[in-house]
Amino acid sequence: MITGLDHIVVLVRDIGAAKAAYQTLLARAPAWQNSGEGADRVLFTLDNMTIELMAPSGFTATADRMRALLDDQEGMLASLCFRVADMGKMHRRLDRVALKPDPVAEVESSDDASGAALHWKRTRAATELTRGVRMFFLELAEERPKSVATDFAPIDGLDHVVITTEDSDRAAALYGARLGLDLALDRSHHDWGQLMFFRCGDLIVEVVRRPVAGGDSRHDRLWGLSWRVADIDATRARLIAAGLDVTEVRNGRKPGTRIMTVRNGTCGIQTVLLERSPKPVE
């Protein structure tokens, strides 16, 4: 039913600052911008998903709710939106697996710069049944425009989104059995806990269990993003030149990967960049 991760929503305090930060991080221009219903939005669309920056605007109930969620944070991962091919079938599945979906809504959005319009169907699962992670499901009528590169060594797409859990069995049941994502890896290690990789299109939903004293076993948390790059050394040089604080490049846990952490310029979102070695030609 789910064909990929359509977009991730990042709540931010200042839409202008967040737009500039992510244009620097991604080396790509925004593909879509609009305002309305108590929020300002800026979207960056990459090869395999979209990141939507959303900031409260005005003093509506929606804007006040976003401010309350942000509290004193610069930004936070707010929700996942999965792409589906058939909203009717997805809605029936969500109902059958007791995730209490909202009625399907028909939505339209217009880009403030170009006036172009997009249309989609959307539903949302009940957050108390998705272990505290807000989840939407969307069927797009037309594809979004892509964000064009504005500098060398841009970020190409998302490699994985990281979710932390205190109850790996129930999390596995949610993402695997109920949502229908393919469990590609389930591995435990005494240093970093338990990792589960669920395939979602050409990226991964990574669920991590790191037992913490006094942790919340009923609620999971959107924790961070790992972006895919073609040349991590070139991307690192670009980010350092832009004034960002980044770590040295190191080998990833998965063989054939190299990673680095971005310590600022992400609106407070835990951010890793990842390069995969080319697959050998057979």
HELIX and SHEET records of a PDB file:
HELIX    1   1 ILE A   15  LEU A   26  1                                  12    
HELIX    2   2 ALA A   61  LEU A   70  1                                  10    
HELIX    3   3 MET A   87  ARG A   96  1                                  10    
HELIX    4   4 THR A  127  LEU A  129  5                                   3    
HELIX    5   5 SER A  168  ALA A  172  1                                   5    
HELIX    6   6 ALA A  173  ARG A  178  3                                   6    
HELIX    7   7 ILE A  232  ALA A  241  1                                  10    
SHEET    1   A 8 TRP A  32  GLY A  36  0                                        
SHEET    2   A 8 ALA A  39  THR A  45 -1                                        
SHEET    3   A 8 THR A  50  PRO A  56 -1                                        
SHEET    4   A 8 ILE A   2  VAL A  12  1                                        
SHEET    5   A 8 GLY A  75  VAL A  84 -1                                        
SHEET    6   A 8 ARG A 134  LEU A 140  1                                        
SHEET    7   A 8 ALA A 117  ARG A 124 -1                                        
SHEET    8   A 8 ALA A 105  SER A 110 -1                                        
SHEET    1   B 8 ASP A 182  HIS A 189  0                                        
SHEET    2   B 8 GLY A 193  CYS A 200 -1                                        
SHEET    3   B 8 LEU A 203  ARG A 209 -1                                        
SHEET    4   B 8 ILE A 155  THR A 165  1                                        
SHEET    5   B 8 ARG A 221  VAL A 229 -1                                        
SHEET    6   B 8 GLN A 270  ARG A 276  1                                        
SHEET    7   B 8 THR A 257  VAL A 262 -1                                        
SHEET    8   B 8 ARG A 250  ASN A 251 -1                                        
END                                                                             
